[in-house]
Amino acid sequence: MRSSGSNSRGRGNYRGAGGGTSRSETGGQRDDNQKRAGRPRPEERRYDVGGSGGSGGAGGDGPKKGRGAAARGGAKGGPKQGQPQRGGRTAPARSREYETRAEERNRERYAGKKDIKLPKTFPGAEQEGERLQKVLARAGYGSRRACEELIEQARVEVNGEIVLEQGLRVDPEHDEIKVDGLTVATQSYQFFSLNKPAGVVSTMEDPEGRQCLGDYVTNRETRLFHVGRLDTETEGVILLTNHGELAHRLTHPKYGVKKTYLAHIVGPIPRDLGKQLKDGIQLEDGYARADHFRVVEQTGKNYLVEVTLHEGRKHIVRRMLAEAGFPVDKLVRVAFGPITLGDQKSGWLRRLSNTEVGMLMKEVDL
């Protein structure tokens, strides 16, 4: 009996404890629900913007403190304070996005009513022509950046004046452009040096079918022509180009472009042979004079001599030495003005460098 009574009291205590807990939990949930009911959801929350009681204020006494006040003060995402309108009412706040769109519409509306003047990025931008660094790059002086460095180093001049600023526009057909004092071939000109073998005729075409200079440039898109001539049995440097004025001046006696030859003769030769050639040798078509003479090599009676002259008459070196009593066994032209043969092999064609072209033009005042 005692145990059961204790058990019943235990159970009663258990139920009482349990009942107390449930009542307190129920009361707490009710209080929480009431608080939640008075607190709007985020999407329903409104911010007080006026001086009178707002929807979130207690008893309508004034604006709500805390987050709403921070938003009214310009916190990120919050609305701005409204501006008073006529009648004392407060205008609704406009978002920044709305203001931005309105400004864009105004810009589009009035954009075409004003003349827009683009700024000049460099002196002479209104001129026609091409930028100087682009012209130099096309002429083969490297990339545009490399050509800009040439300008920065004051190595480029246009019409006699050194260029100190980038972006200058030039007319390649009329302006004179020089790099390091040498004229730049700015147009579509081509310049080649051929080491002509013996037995090749100095013509671009031969009606008799003999080997000629044209056989070495058959794959060229533009028509080239030779500068001067070499005897069929004479080897060495001969220039090919499509620059007519340069070719004309290089062969004209007025400009006196020097040509250097190596000749193999059989001696013995007198010591005054050089003096005889410089003083002049009487030929059928008048006197011929050498500008320079020297013995390069001697092997017994065989001599290799160097003769430099500026004349270009037919067979002139052979005729001068033969008239002096020393017929030529072999003749090679090793230089035409500043263009030398070097180690260029017989029958090889090479393109002249920009520096070499500039030196050729300087020889004839181009």
VOVO-107429 format. One record per residue: residue in three letters; x negated, y negated, z of N, C-alpha, C in turn. Coordinates in steps of 0.05 Angstrom, whole numbers, always signed. Layout:
N
ALA,X,Y,Z,X,Y,Z,X,Y,Z
...
This chain:
366
MET,-17,+24,+0,+0,+0,+0,-18,-25,+0
ARG,-39,-24,+15,-56,-47,+17,-71,-51,-9
SER,-79,-29,-20,-93,-32,-45,-76,-42,-67
SER,-51,-32,-67,-33,-42,-88,-27,-71,-84
GLY,-23,-79,-58,-17,-107,-53,-40,-124,-61
SER,-64,-115,-55,-87,-131,-63,-88,-132,-93
ASN,-81,-109,-105,-81,-109,-134,-61,-128,-146
SER,-37,-128,-132,-16,-146,-143,-25,-175,-139
ARG,-37,-180,-115,-46,-208,-111,-68,-215,-130
GLY,-85,-194,-136,-106,-200,-156,-94,-206,-183
ARG,-73,-189,-189,-61,-195,-215,-47,-222,-215
GLY,-35,-229,-192,-22,-255,-191,-42,-277,-193
ASN,-63,-273,-178,-85,-294,-181,-95,-295,-209
TYR,-97,-273,-222,-106,-273,-250,-87,-288,-268
ARG,-61,-281,-264,-41,-296,-280,-41,-325,-274
GLY,-43,-331,-247,-44,-359,-240,-67,-374,-252
ALA,-90,-361,-251,-113,-373,-263,-110,-376,-293
GLY,-99,-354,-304,-95,-356,-333,-75,-376,-340
GLY,-53,-379,-324,-33,-399,-330,-44,-426,-328
GLY,-61,-431,-308,-72,-457,-305,-90,-465,-328
THR,-104,-446,-337,-122,-452,-360,-106,-458,-385
SER,-85,-444,-390,-69,-449,-414,-56,-476,-412
ARG,-46,-483,-387,-33,-509,-385,-54,-532,-390
SER,-77,-529,-378,-98,-550,-383,-106,-551,-412
GLU,-109,-528,-425,-116,-528,-453,-95,-540,-470
THR,-69,-534,-463,-47,-546,-478,-46,-576,-475
GLY,-51,-585,-450,-51,-614,-446,-74,-628,-460
GLY,-97,-615,-461,-120,-626,-475,-115,-627,-505
GLN,-104,-606,-516,-98,-606,-545,-78,-628,-552
ARG,-57,-631,-533,-37,-652,-538,-50,-680,-539
ASP,-68,-684,-519,-82,-710,-519,-99,-714,-544
ASP,-113,-693,-553,-129,-695,-577,-112,-701,-601
ASN,-89,-687,-603,-71,-692,-626,-61,-720,-626
GLN,-55,-731,-602,-46,-759,-601,-68,-778,-611
LYS,-93,-772,-602,-115,-789,-611,-119,-787,-641
ARG,-117,-762,-651,-121,-759,-680,-98,-772,-696
ALA,-74,-771,-684,-51,-784,-698,-55,-814,-700
GLY,-68,-826,-680,-72,-855,-681,-96,-863,-698
ARG,-113,-844,-706,-137,-849,-721,-133,-841,-750
PRO,-132,-859,-769,-127,-852,-797,-150,-836,-809
ARG,-144,-821,-829,-164,-806,-844,-182,-825,-859
PRO,-206,-815,-867,-224,-834,-881,-212,-846,-906
GLU,-197,-830,-921,-185,-841,-946,-162,-860,-940
GLU,-151,-859,-916,-129,-877,-909,-138,-901,-893
ARG,-163,-901,-885,-172,-922,-867,-172,-949,-881
ARG,-164,-969,-867,-163,-996,-877,-180,-1013,-858
TYR,-191,-1034,-870,-208,-1052,-855,-194,-1079,-851
ASP,-196,-1090,-827,-183,-1115,-821,-200,-1137,-833
VAL,-187,-1155,-849,-202,-1177,-861,-191,-1204,-853
GLY,-169,-1203,-837,-157,-1229,-829,-161,-1233,-799
GLY,-152,-1256,-790,-154,-1263,-762,-132,-1251,-745
SER,-109,-1245,-757,-87,-1233,-742,-92,-1203,-739
GLY,-75,-1190,-723,-78,-1162,-716,-77,-1145,-741
GLY,-96,-1126,-743,-97,-1107,-766,-83,-1082,-758
SER,-81,-1065,-778,-68,-1039,-775,-83,-1022,-756
GLY,-109,-1025,-754,-125,-1008,-736,-129,-1020,-709
GLY,-119,-1045,-704,-124,-1058,-678,-105,-1048,-657
ALA,-113,-1049,-631,-97,-1041,-609,-77,-1063,-602
GLY,-52,-1058,-607,-31,-1078,-601,-32,-1102,-619
GLY,-47,-1100,-640,-48,-1122,-659,-61,-1147,-649
ASP,-80,-1144,-629,-92,-1168,-617,-114,-1179,-635
GLY,-126,-1164,-652,-147,-1175,-669,-160,-1152,-685
PRO,-181,-1159,-699,-194,-1139,-715,-208,-1118,-698
LYS,-209,-1094,-709,-221,-1072,-694,-251,-1074,-694
LYS,-263,-1067,-672,-292,-1068,-669,-304,-1043,-681
GLY,-330,-1043,-680,-345,-1019,-688,-349,-1018,-718
ARG,-343,-995,-730,-349,-990,-758,-336,-1010,-776
GLY,-310,-1017,-769,-296,-1037,-786,-310,-1064,-785
ALA,-320,-1071,-762,-335,-1097,-760,-360,-1096,-776
ALA,-374,-1073,-776,-399,-1071,-792,-392,-1073,-821
ALA,-370,-1061,-830,-362,-1062,-858,-355,-1091,-865
ARG,-341,-1105,-847,-334,-1132,-853,-359,-1150,-854
GLY,-380,-1142,-840,-404,-1158,-841,-421,-1152,-866
GLY,-412,-1136,-884,-427,-1131,-909,-442,-1106,-910
ALA,-435,-1086,-893,-449,-1060,-894,-445,-1047,-920
LYS,-463,-1029,-927,-462,-1015,-953,-435,-1001,-956
GLY,-421,-1006,-978,-396,-993,-984,-372,-1007,-973
GLY,-375,-1027,-956,-353,-1041,-944,-344,-1064,-961
PRO,-319,-1073,-958,-309,-1095,-974,-319,-1121,-963
LYS,-319,-1142,-980,-328,-1169,-972,-304,-1183,-960
GLN,-311,-1204,-945,-290,-1221,-933,-274,-1235,-955
GLY,-248,-1235,-953,-232,-1248,-973,-233,-1279,-970
GLN,-227,-1292,-992,-227,-1321,-993,-199,-1331,-990
PRO,-194,-1352,-974,-167,-1362,-970,-156,-1374,-996
GLN,-130,-1368,-1000,-116,-1378,-1024,-97,-1399,-1016
ARG,-81,-1409,-1035,-61,-1429,-1029,-40,-1416,-1010
GLY,-29,-1432,-992,-9,-1423,-974,-20,-1409,-950
GLY,-48,-1409,-947,-60,-1397,-924,-63,-1367,-925
ARG,-55,-1355,-948,-59,-1326,-950,-88,-1319,-957
THR,-95,-1295,-951,-123,-1286,-955,-124,-1270,-981
ALA,-143,-1277,-1000,-145,-1263,-1025,-158,-1236,-1021
PRO,-150,-1216,-1035,-162,-1189,-1032,-191,-1190,-1041
ALA,-208,-1175,-1028,-236,-1174,-1035,-240,-1160,-1062
ARG,-259,-1169,-1078,-266,-1157,-1104,-293,-1143,-1102
SER,-294,-1119,-1112,-318,-1103,-1110,-340,-1114,-1128
ARG,-365,-1106,-1121,-387,-1114,-1138,-385,-1103,-1166
GLU,-375,-1079,-1169,-372,-1067,-1195,-353,-1084,-1212
TYR,-332,-1094,-1200,-313,-1111,-1215,-327,-1136,-1225
GLU,-343,-1149,-1207,-357,-1173,-1214,-377,-1168,-1237
THR,-390,-1145,-1235,-410,-1138,-1256,-397,-1135,-1283
ARG,-375,-1120,-1283,-360,-1116,-1309,-350,-1143,-1320
ALA,-340,-1160,-1303,-331,-1186,-1312,-353,-1202,-1325
GLU,-377,-1201,-1312,-399,-1216,-1323,-408,-1205,-1350
GLU,-408,-1178,-1353,-415,-1166,-1378,-396,-1174,-1400
ARG,-370,-1175,-1394,-350,-1183,-1414,-355,-1212,-1423
ASN,-362,-1229,-1404,-367,-1257,-1412,-391,-1259,-1429
ARG,-411,-1243,-1423,-435,-1244,-1440,-429,-1235,-1468
GLU,-414,-1214,-1471,-407,-1204,-1497,-390,-1224,-1513
ARG,-373,-1238,-1498,-355,-1257,-1511,-370,-1281,-1523
TYR,-391,-1290,-1508,-405,-1314,-1517,-433,-1308,-1528
ALA,-439,-1283,-1533,-466,-1276,-1541,-472,-1287,-1569
GLY,-453,-1287,-1587,-458,-1295,-1615,-457,-1325,-1619
LYS,-452,-1341,-1599,-448,-1370,-1603,-473,-1386,-1599
LYS,-495,-1372,-1591,-520,-1386,-1587,-542,-1374,-1605
ASP,-559,-1391,-1616,-581,-1382,-1632,-603,-1371,-1614
ILE,-610,-1346,-1619,-631,-1334,-1603,-657,-1336,-1617
LYS,-677,-1348,-1605,-703,-1352,-1617,-722,-1332,-1603
LEU,-733,-1315,-1620,-751,-1295,-1609,-778,-1308,-1603
PRO,-791,-1301,-1582,-817,-1313,-1576,-839,-1304,-1595
LYS,-858,-1321,-1600,-881,-1313,-1617,-901,-1298,-1601
THR,-906,-1274,-1609,-924,-1257,-1594,-953,-1263,-1600
PHE,-959,-1277,-1621,-987,-1284,-1628,-987,-1307,-1647
PRO,-1008,-1322,-1649,-1009,-1345,-1668,-1007,-1335,-1696
GLY,-991,-1349,-1712,-987,-1342,-1740,-968,-1320,-1745
ALA,-950,-1315,-1725,-930,-1293,-1728,-911,-1298,-1751
GLU,-907,-1324,-1758,-888,-1330,-1779,-900,-1326,-1807
GLN,-926,-1320,-1808,-939,-1316,-1834,-933,-1289,-1845
GLU,-935,-1287,-1871,-932,-1261,-1885,-959,-1248,-1886
GLY,-959,-1222,-1892,-983,-1207,-1894,-984,-1184,-1874
GLU,-1008,-1173,-1870,-1012,-1150,-1853,-1031,-1158,-1830
ARG,-1028,-1144,-1808,-1046,-1149,-1786,-1075,-1140,-1793
LEU,-1093,-1156,-1784,-1121,-1152,-1791,-1131,-1124,-1783
GLN,-1124,-1115,-1759,-1134,-1089,-1750,-1123,-1067,-1767
LYS,-1099,-1070,-1778,-1087,-1050,-1796,-1102,-1049,-1822
VAL,-1109,-1072,-1833,-1124,-1073,-1858,-1151,-1060,-1855
LEU,-1165,-1066,-1833,-1191,-1055,-1828,-1190,-1024,-1825
ALA,-1169,-1015,-1811,-1166,-986,-1807,-1161,-972,-1834
ARG,-1145,-984,-1851,-1140,-972,-1877,-1165,-972,-1894
ALA,-1183,-992,-1890,-1208,-993,-1905,-1228,-973,-1895
GLY,-1222,-960,-1873,-1240,-939,-1864,-1258,-946,-1841
TYR,-1252,-967,-1826,-1269,-975,-1804,-1261,-963,-1777
GLY,-1245,-941,-1778,-1237,-927,-1754,-1208,-931,-1748
SER,-1201,-923,-1723,-1173,-926,-1714,-1167,-956,-1710
ARG,-1141,-962,-1706,-1134,-990,-1701,-1146,-1000,-1675
ARG,-1148,-983,-1655,-1161,-991,-1630,-1190,-998,-1635
ALA,-1204,-981,-1651,-1232,-986,-1657,-1235,-1013,-1672
CYS,-1216,-1018,-1690,-1217,-1044,-1705,-1211,-1067,-1687
GLU,-1194,-1064,-1667,-1189,-1085,-1648,-1214,-1091,-1632
GLU,-1230,-1070,-1626,-1255,-1075,-1612,-1275,-1090,-1629
LEU,-1275,-1085,-1655,-1292,-1101,-1673,-1285,-1131,-1672
ILE,-1258,-1136,-1670,-1249,-1164,-1669,-1257,-1176,-1642
GLU,-1254,-1161,-1620,-1262,-1170,-1593,-1292,-1177,-1592
GLN,-1307,-1162,-1607,-1336,-1166,-1606,-1345,-1188,-1626
ALA,-1326,-1203,-1638,-1331,-1225,-1656,-1348,-1216,-1680
ARG,-1343,-1193,-1690,-1357,-1182,-1713,-1342,-1184,-1739
VAL,-1317,-1195,-1738,-1300,-1197,-1761,-1295,-1226,-1768
GLU,-1297,-1233,-1793,-1291,-1260,-1802,-1272,-1259,-1826
VAL,-1254,-1279,-1828,-1235,-1281,-1849,-1239,-1309,-1862
ASN,-1244,-1309,-1888,-1249,-1334,-1902,-1270,-1352,-1889
GLY,-1291,-1339,-1880,-1314,-1354,-1869,-1312,-1361,-1840
GLU,-1289,-1354,-1826,-1286,-1361,-1798,-1284,-1335,-1781
ILE,-1299,-1335,-1759,-1298,-1311,-1742,-1272,-1310,-1727
VAL,-1260,-1286,-1727,-1234,-1282,-1714,-1238,-1275,-1685
LEU,-1225,-1290,-1667,-1228,-1286,-1638,-1203,-1276,-1625
GLU,-1180,-1275,-1639,-1155,-1267,-1627,-1144,-1243,-1643
GLN,-1129,-1226,-1628,-1117,-1203,-1640,-1091,-1211,-1654
GLY,-1083,-1195,-1674,-1057,-1199,-1687,-1057,-1218,-1710
LEU,-1080,-1228,-1719,-1080,-1246,-1742,-1070,-1231,-1767
ARG,-1053,-1244,-1782,-1043,-1233,-1807,-1059,-1243,-1831
VAL,-1065,-1225,-1849,-1081,-1232,-1872,-1068,-1221,-1898
ASP,-1077,-1232,-1920,-1068,-1223,-1946,-1092,-1208,-1959
PRO,-1092,-1182,-1960,-1115,-1167,-1969,-1124,-1174,-1998
GLU,-1105,-1184,-2014,-1111,-1189,-2042,-1125,-1216,-2046
HIS,-1121,-1234,-2027,-1132,-1261,-2030,-1152,-1270,-2009
ASP,-1149,-1259,-1985,-1167,-1267,-1963,-1193,-1252,-1964
GLU,-1215,-1265,-1957,-1241,-1253,-1957,-1247,-1243,-1929
ILE,-1249,-1217,-1925,-1253,-1205,-1899,-1281,-1193,-1898
LYS,-1296,-1198,-1876,-1323,-1188,-1873,-1326,-1176,-1845
VAL,-1342,-1155,-1844,-1349,-1143,-1818,-1380,-1143,-1817
ASP,-1390,-1155,-1797,-1420,-1158,-1794,-1432,-1171,-1818
GLY,-1417,-1190,-1830,-1427,-1205,-1853,-1424,-1191,-1880
LEU,-1413,-1166,-1880,-1410,-1151,-1905,-1380,-1151,-1913
THR,-1375,-1155,-1938,-1348,-1157,-1948,-1334,-1130,-1946
VAL,-1309,-1130,-1938,-1293,-1106,-1936,-1277,-1102,-1961
ALA,-1278,-1078,-1972,-1262,-1071,-1996,-1234,-1063,-1986
THR,-1216,-1083,-1986,-1190,-1079,-1973,-1169,-1066,-1991
GLN,-1175,-1065,-2017,-1155,-1054,-2035,-1162,-1024,-2041
SER,-1147,-1013,-2060,-1150,-984,-2065,-1173,-979,-2084
TYR,-1197,-987,-2075,-1221,-982,-2091,-1236,-957,-2080
GLN,-1249,-944,-2099,-1265,-921,-2092,-1293,-924,-2102
PHE,-1312,-915,-2086,-1341,-918,-2092,-1355,-892,-2086
PHE,-1369,-882,-2106,-1383,-856,-2103,-1412,-859,-2114
SER,-1429,-841,-2103,-1456,-839,-2113,-1460,-810,-2122
LEU,-1469,-806,-2146,-1474,-779,-2157,-1504,-776,-2162
ASN,-1515,-754,-2154,-1542,-746,-2161,-1541,-732,-2187
LYS,-1544,-747,-2209,-1540,-735,-2235,-1563,-716,-2242
PRO,-1556,-692,-2250,-1577,-673,-2258,-1587,-680,-2286
ALA,-1610,-669,-2293,-1620,-672,-2320,-1603,-657,-2339
GLY,-1599,-668,-2363,-1583,-656,-2384,-1554,-665,-2384
VAL,-1546,-682,-2365,-1518,-692,-2363,-1517,-719,-2377
VAL,-1497,-722,-2395,-1494,-747,-2410,-1480,-768,-2392
SER,-1490,-793,-2393,-1479,-814,-2377,-1454,-826,-2389
THR,-1434,-810,-2393,-1408,-819,-2402,-1387,-803,-2387
MET,-1362,-814,-2386,-1341,-801,-2372,-1328,-779,-2389
GLU,-1330,-781,-2415,-1321,-761,-2434,-1341,-758,-2457
ASP,-1344,-734,-2467,-1362,-730,-2489,-1348,-715,-2512
PRO,-1346,-728,-2535,-1331,-714,-2557,-1346,-689,-2568
GLU,-1371,-687,-2562,-1386,-664,-2571,-1385,-641,-2551
GLY,-1371,-645,-2529,-1368,-623,-2510,-1391,-619,-2491
ARG,-1410,-638,-2490,-1433,-635,-2472,-1424,-642,-2443
GLN,-1440,-632,-2424,-1434,-638,-2396,-1437,-668,-2391
CYS,-1418,-681,-2378,-1418,-710,-2374,-1410,-716,-2345
LEU,-1411,-742,-2339,-1404,-750,-2312,-1375,-744,-2304
GLY,-1357,-746,-2324,-1329,-740,-2318,-1324,-713,-2308
ASP,-1342,-694,-2313,-1338,-666,-2303,-1341,-665,-2273
TYR,-1352,-685,-2260,-1356,-685,-2231,-1334,-699,-2216
VAL,-1315,-712,-2231,-1294,-727,-2217,-1267,-720,-2230
THR,-1263,-695,-2238,-1238,-688,-2252,-1215,-687,-2232
ASN,-1219,-684,-2207,-1198,-682,-2187,-1190,-708,-2174
ARG,-1200,-731,-2185,-1194,-757,-2174,-1168,-768,-2186
GLU,-1151,-780,-2169,-1126,-790,-2178,-1129,-816,-2195
THR,-1149,-832,-2188,-1153,-857,-2203,-1176,-854,-2222
ARG,-1175,-869,-2243,-1196,-868,-2263,-1221,-882,-2254
LEU,-1243,-868,-2254,-1269,-880,-2246,-1286,-884,-2271
PHE,-1305,-902,-2269,-1324,-907,-2291,-1352,-911,-2279
HIS,-1372,-906,-2295,-1400,-907,-2284,-1411,-935,-2285
VAL,-1430,-940,-2267,-1443,-966,-2265,-1470,-963,-2279
GLY,-1473,-973,-2303,-1497,-970,-2318,-1500,-942,-2329
ARG,-1524,-936,-2338,-1529,-910,-2350,-1556,-899,-2341
LEU,-1559,-873,-2344,-1585,-860,-2341,-1590,-843,-2366
ASP,-1615,-841,-2374,-1621,-824,-2397,-1612,-795,-2391
THR,-1607,-781,-2413,-1596,-754,-2409,-1616,-737,-2393
GLU,-1642,-740,-2397,-1661,-724,-2382,-1670,-737,-2356
THR,-1660,-760,-2349,-1667,-773,-2324,-1647,-765,-2303
GLU,-1658,-759,-2279,-1641,-751,-2256,-1638,-775,-2237
GLY,-1621,-770,-2217,-1619,-789,-2195,-1593,-804,-2192
VAL,-1594,-826,-2177,-1571,-840,-2168,-1557,-854,-2192
ILE,-1531,-849,-2194,-1514,-864,-2212,-1487,-869,-2197
LEU,-1477,-893,-2198,-1453,-901,-2183,-1428,-898,-2200
LEU,-1407,-890,-2187,-1381,-888,-2200,-1360,-903,-2183
THR,-1344,-919,-2196,-1324,-935,-2181,-1301,-942,-2200
ASN,-1280,-954,-2187,-1258,-965,-2203,-1256,-996,-2198
HIS,-1277,-1007,-2186,-1279,-1036,-2181,-1293,-1048,-2205
GLY,-1278,-1059,-2224,-1290,-1069,-2248,-1309,-1093,-2244
GLU,-1302,-1112,-2228,-1319,-1135,-2224,-1345,-1128,-2210
LEU,-1344,-1110,-2191,-1369,-1101,-2178,-1387,-1087,-2198
ALA,-1376,-1069,-2214,-1392,-1054,-2234,-1404,-1074,-2254
HIS,-1390,-1094,-2262,-1400,-1113,-2281,-1424,-1129,-2269
ARG,-1421,-1138,-2245,-1443,-1154,-2233,-1467,-1137,-2226
LEU,-1463,-1112,-2219,-1486,-1095,-2212,-1504,-1090,-2237
THR,-1493,-1092,-2260,-1509,-1087,-2285,-1516,-1112,-2299
HIS,-1507,-1135,-2290,-1513,-1161,-2303,-1541,-1171,-2295
PRO,-1558,-1179,-2315,-1585,-1189,-2308,-1585,-1213,-2290
LYS,-1563,-1228,-2289,-1562,-1252,-2272,-1567,-1246,-2243
TYR,-1556,-1223,-2234,-1558,-1216,-2205,-1583,-1200,-2199
GLY,-1596,-1189,-2218,-1622,-1176,-2214,-1622,-1155,-2193
VAL,-1603,-1137,-2193,-1602,-1115,-2174,-1625,-1096,-2181
LYS,-1642,-1089,-2161,-1665,-1073,-2166,-1659,-1043,-2166
LYS,-1673,-1029,-2183,-1671,-1000,-2185,-1699,-988,-2181
THR,-1701,-967,-2166,-1727,-955,-2160,-1728,-927,-2172
TYR,-1751,-920,-2185,-1755,-895,-2199,-1780,-881,-2189
LEU,-1780,-855,-2189,-1804,-839,-2185,-1810,-825,-2211
ALA,-1835,-830,-2221,-1843,-819,-2247,-1867,-801,-2243
HIS,-1867,-778,-2257,-1890,-760,-2257,-1905,-764,-2283
ILE,-1931,-772,-2279,-1949,-777,-2303,-1975,-762,-2298
VAL,-1990,-760,-2320,-2016,-747,-2318,-2038,-768,-2322
GLY,-2058,-767,-2304,-2079,-787,-2304,-2105,-776,-2316
PRO,-2127,-788,-2309,-2129,-809,-2288,-2118,-836,-2297
ILE,-2110,-852,-2277,-2098,-878,-2283,-2117,-900,-2273
PRO,-2118,-922,-2287,-2135,-944,-2278,-2124,-958,-2253
ARG,-2141,-971,-2238,-2132,-984,-2214,-2114,-1008,-2220
ASP,-2117,-1019,-2244,-2101,-1043,-2250,-2075,-1036,-2265
LEU,-2066,-1011,-2264,-2041,-1004,-2278,-2018,-1019,-2265
GLY,-2017,-1021,-2239,-1996,-1035,-2226,-1995,-1064,-2235
LYS,-2019,-1077,-2237,-2020,-1105,-2245,-2010,-1108,-2274
GLN,-2017,-1089,-2291,-2008,-1091,-2319,-1977,-1090,-2320
LEU,-1965,-1072,-2304,-1936,-1069,-2305,-1922,-1094,-2293
LYS,-1934,-1106,-2272,-1922,-1130,-2261,-1926,-1154,-2279
ASP,-1948,-1156,-2292,-1952,-1179,-2310,-1934,-1177,-2335
GLY,-1927,-1153,-2343,-1909,-1149,-2365,-1921,-1133,-2388
ILE,-1905,-1115,-2398,-1913,-1098,-2421,-1896,-1106,-2445
GLN,-1911,-1111,-2467,-1897,-1119,-2492,-1883,-1095,-2504
LEU,-1857,-1096,-2507,-1841,-1075,-2520,-1829,-1086,-2546
GLU,-1815,-1069,-2560,-1802,-1077,-2585,-1782,-1099,-2581
ASP,-1767,-1098,-2558,-1746,-1118,-2553,-1755,-1139,-2532
GLY,-1781,-1144,-2529,-1791,-1165,-2512,-1806,-1154,-2488
TYR,-1816,-1172,-2472,-1832,-1164,-2449,-1814,-1151,-2428
ALA,-1826,-1131,-2414,-1813,-1118,-2391,-1832,-1118,-2368
ARG,-1822,-1128,-2345,-1839,-1131,-2321,-1828,-1114,-2298
ALA,-1846,-1102,-2284,-1839,-1087,-2260,-1841,-1105,-2236
ASP,-1823,-1101,-2216,-1824,-1117,-2192,-1843,-1105,-2171
HIS,-1847,-1078,-2173,-1864,-1065,-2153,-1875,-1039,-2166
PHE,-1900,-1032,-2158,-1912,-1007,-2167,-1930,-997,-2146
ARG,-1930,-970,-2141,-1948,-958,-2123,-1951,-928,-2129
VAL,-1974,-916,-2122,-1979,-888,-2125,-1968,-874,-2100
VAL,-1950,-856,-2103,-1938,-841,-2080,-1954,-817,-2074
GLU,-1963,-802,-2094,-1977,-777,-2089,-1995,-771,-2113
GLN,-2018,-758,-2106,-2037,-750,-2127,-2046,-721,-2122
THR,-2044,-705,-2142,-2054,-677,-2141,-2071,-672,-2166
GLY,-2098,-676,-2163,-2115,-673,-2186,-2109,-696,-2206
LYS,-2102,-688,-2230,-2095,-708,-2250,-2065,-715,-2251
ASN,-2050,-701,-2234,-2021,-706,-2233,-2015,-728,-2213
TYR,-2000,-748,-2222,-1993,-771,-2205,-1962,-774,-2203
LEU,-1953,-781,-2179,-1926,-788,-2174,-1925,-817,-2167
VAL,-1914,-834,-2184,-1915,-863,-2180,-1887,-873,-2177
GLU,-1885,-895,-2162,-1859,-908,-2157,-1859,-935,-2172
VAL,-1837,-940,-2187,-1834,-964,-2203,-1807,-976,-2196
THR,-1807,-1002,-2188,-1783,-1017,-2182,-1780,-1040,-2201
LEU,-1757,-1043,-2213,-1751,-1065,-2231,-1722,-1072,-2230
HIS,-1715,-1096,-2240,-1687,-1105,-2239,-1674,-1105,-2266
GLU,-1690,-1098,-2287,-1678,-1097,-2314,-1665,-1070,-2318
GLY,-1647,-1069,-2338,-1633,-1044,-2343,-1632,-1037,-2372
ARG,-1653,-1044,-2387,-1653,-1037,-2416,-1657,-1007,-2420
LYS,-1649,-998,-2442,-1650,-969,-2448,-1678,-958,-2447
HIS,-1682,-936,-2433,-1707,-922,-2431,-1730,-940,-2422
ILE,-1724,-961,-2406,-1744,-981,-2401,-1768,-971,-2385
VAL,-1764,-954,-2366,-1787,-943,-2350,-1804,-925,-2367
ARG,-1791,-908,-2382,-1806,-889,-2399,-1822,-905,-2420
ARG,-1810,-926,-2431,-1824,-941,-2452,-1847,-957,-2441
MET,-1843,-968,-2417,-1865,-984,-2405,-1889,-967,-2399
LEU,-1885,-944,-2386,-1908,-927,-2380,-1920,-914,-2405
ALA,-1904,-908,-2424,-1915,-897,-2449,-1932,-918,-2463
GLU,-1923,-943,-2463,-1938,-965,-2476,-1964,-970,-2462
ALA,-1964,-964,-2435,-1989,-968,-2420,-2008,-944,-2423
GLY,-1998,-923,-2437,-2015,-899,-2443,-2010,-876,-2425
PHE,-1987,-875,-2411,-1980,-853,-2393,-1951,-844,-2397
PRO,-1948,-826,-2416,-1921,-815,-2420,-1910,-802,-2395
VAL,-1883,-803,-2392,-1870,-793,-2368,-1861,-764,-2372
ASP,-1868,-746,-2354,-1859,-719,-2356,-1832,-715,-2343
LYS,-1828,-729,-2320,-1802,-727,-2305,-1797,-753,-2292
LEU,-1771,-761,-2293,-1763,-787,-2282,-1738,-784,-2265
VAL,-1739,-795,-2240,-1716,-793,-2222,-1711,-821,-2210
ARG,-1686,-830,-2212,-1679,-856,-2199,-1671,-850,-2170
VAL,-1686,-861,-2151,-1682,-855,-2123,-1667,-877,-2108
ALA,-1662,-900,-2121,-1647,-921,-2108,-1634,-939,-2128
PHE,-1610,-947,-2123,-1596,-968,-2139,-1588,-989,-2119
GLY,-1603,-1011,-2118,-1598,-1032,-2098,-1602,-1019,-2070
PRO,-1583,-1023,-2052,-1585,-1012,-2025,-1577,-982,-2023
ILE,-1568,-970,-2045,-1559,-943,-2045,-1582,-925,-2052
THR,-1590,-908,-2033,-1613,-890,-2037,-1604,-861,-2041
LEU,-1622,-846,-2054,-1615,-818,-2059,-1617,-801,-2034
GLY,-1637,-806,-2017,-1639,-791,-1992,-1642,-761,-1997
ASP,-1628,-745,-1981,-1629,-716,-1985,-1605,-705,-2001
GLN,-1592,-722,-2016,-1569,-714,-2032,-1579,-694,-2054
LYS,-1566,-671,-2055,-1575,-651,-2074,-1566,-657,-2102
SER,-1580,-645,-2121,-1573,-650,-2150,-1545,-640,-2156
GLY,-1529,-657,-2169,-1502,-650,-2176,-1481,-655,-2154
TRP,-1490,-666,-2132,-1471,-671,-2110,-1460,-700,-2112
LEU,-1434,-702,-2106,-1420,-728,-2106,-1413,-735,-2078
ARG,-1419,-759,-2069,-1412,-768,-2042,-1399,-795,-2043
ARG,-1380,-799,-2024,-1367,-825,-2022,-1384,-844,-2006
LEU,-1386,-869,-2016,-1402,-889,-2002,-1389,-898,-1977
SER,-1405,-904,-1957,-1394,-914,-1932,-1385,-943,-1935
ASN,-1370,-953,-1915,-1362,-981,-1916,-1386,-1000,-1915
THR,-1405,-992,-1899,-1429,-1009,-1898,-1444,-1010,-1924
GLU,-1446,-988,-1938,-1459,-987,-1964,-1444,-1004,-1985
VAL,-1417,-1002,-1984,-1401,-1018,-2003,-1405,-1047,-1997
GLY,-1405,-1054,-1971,-1410,-1082,-1964,-1437,-1092,-1973
MET,-1458,-1076,-1971,-1484,-1084,-1979,-1485,-1088,-2010
LEU,-1472,-1071,-2024,-1470,-1074,-2053,-1457,-1100,-2061
MET,-1435,-1106,-2047,-1421,-1131,-2054,-1438,-1156,-2046
LYS,-1453,-1153,-2025,-1470,-1175,-2017,-1492,-1180,-2037
GLU,-1501,-1159,-2050,-1522,-1161,-2071,-1513,-1178,-2094
VAL,-1487,-1178,-2100,-1477,-1192,-2124,-1457,-1214,-2116
ASP,-1459,-1223,-2091,-1443,-1246,-2081,-1413,-1242,-2083
LEU,-1404,-1218,-2075,-1375,-1213,-2074,-1366,-1213,-2045
